[in-house]
């Protein structure tokens, strides 16, 4: 019974704490109420270069992990013989 009560309290806490991080969507065109405007919602931030950096770092990490895995397993890939 105590375990069910603790799980229930934890679930309720997590549910209500998730609502603390919700926000209303930003107004269109950065708050201006006039019609038109070329600025998209979010400011039109360029993320092209950041994605290239993220992919480069991810590939580098994968190569290092693969190299360390080969060194640890001596390149045998878990042969059962």
N, C-alpha and C positions, 0 to 999 in steps of 0.2 A: 504494500500500500504506500509506503514511504517512497519507493522508487517511482511509482506512477505519479505521485504528487510532485516530486522533484522534476520529472520529465515534463509534466504539464506546466509548471511554473517556468521552466526554461523555454518551452515552446511559445508560451504567451509573451515572455520577455523579448524573444527574438522577433516575433511578429510585430509587436508594437515598436520596437526599436528600429525596425526597417522603415516605418513611417516617418521617423525623425529625419531621414536623409532625402525624402522626396521634396521636389521643388516644382514650382509652377513653370511652365514653358516661357521662354523669353518672348517679349513682344516682337512682332515682325518689324524689320527694317530698323533695328536698334532703338526702338521706342518712339520713333517718329510716327505721327498719325496721318501724315499726308499720303496721298496716293502716289504710287511709283517709288522710285528709289532703286539703285542698283546694288546695294549692299545686301547680300543674303543673310538670313538668320544665322547667327554664329560668327559673323564677321568675315567670313570667307578666308579663313586662315589656310595658307598653303601647307600641306603635309607631305608633299611628294618626296622631298629630301629626307625627311624623318623616317619614312617607310624604308628607303634605301639603306639608311644607317641601321635600322632595326633588323633588316634582313641580313646585312653584313655581319652584325654581331651574332645573330642566331646561327649562321653558317659557321662562323669561327668557333662558337661554343660547341657545335655538333662535331666539328673536326677534332677539337681537343678531347672531347669525351670519347670519341671513337679511338683516338690514339692511346689514351689512358686505359681503355678497356682492352685493347690489344696487348698492351704491356702487362696488364694484370693477368690476363688469361693466356699469355704467351701465344696468341694467335690461333688457339685450338678450337674456339667456339664450342666448348662443352661436348667434345666427342665422348661417347660412352664406351669406347673400346678399351 
